[in-house]
């Protein structure tokens, strides 16, 4: 595999790459490869997970409120079910 060196990387771009690497739990190198692969339409298998961790932190307040309302019924206890 060949290597590419990036020079004069703008600070905002560097910060965003580092943030994305932390979010994905990958090295900077693997993150850059994954982002470029995704953006250019290549199938990226770098750091692929088999869980829902990629969804963490993606909801806004409106989505959270909607989910909370939709699942509120699961928080209620049916007392008749617990009687002997």
N, C-alpha and C positions, 0 to 999 in steps of 0.2 A: 504494500500500500504506500502511496505517496503522501507527502506532507505539504501543508500550506501554512504559511506564516501570515498573520494579519498584523498590519502596523497602523498606527494612528486611529485605533478603534475609539469612536466617540464615547465619552464617559456614560451618557444615558444608555447607550446600547450595551456597554459592558455590564452596567448594573442590572439591566433587564435579563441578560444572558445568565448572570449569576443567580438572580432570583428564580429564573426558570429551572436552572440546574438544581437548586435547593428544593423547589416544588416537585420536580421529577425524581429527586433522590439519585441523580447521576453526576458524573464528573462533567467539567466544562466541555471537554472534548466530545464526550458521548452526547451531551445536550445539543451542541452545535451540529453534530452529524444528524441527530434526530430531527431537529428543527429544519435544517436544510432539506433533508429527505422528504419530510412532510410537505414543505412548501413547494418543492419541485415535483411532487407527485410520485416519488418513489415509495415503495412499501418499506416502512421503517420498523425493524424488530428490536431496535436498541432500547433496552430497559423496559420492554413490554411486561406489564404485570397482569396477573390474573385475579385482580380484585377491583374494588371501586374507589381506590385511593385517589385516582385522577379526578373524581368528582368532589373531593373535599374542598370546601371553600369556594365553590362555584355558584352557590345560591345567593341571591340578593334578599333584602328584607321582605319584599313582596312574595317571593317564592317560599320563603320560610314560613310566613304567615299563612299562606294558602295550604302548605303541607300540615302545619299545626292544626288548622281548622279541620282539615280532612281526616286527621288521625286522632282528634280529640276523643272520639267515642271509645278508643282503645284504652284510654286512661280511666274510664269509669268502671267501677267494680259492681257487679251484679250480686247483691247480698244474698239473693235466693240461691245462687249457685254454691254458696259457702255454708249454707245451713245443713246440719246433719239430719 
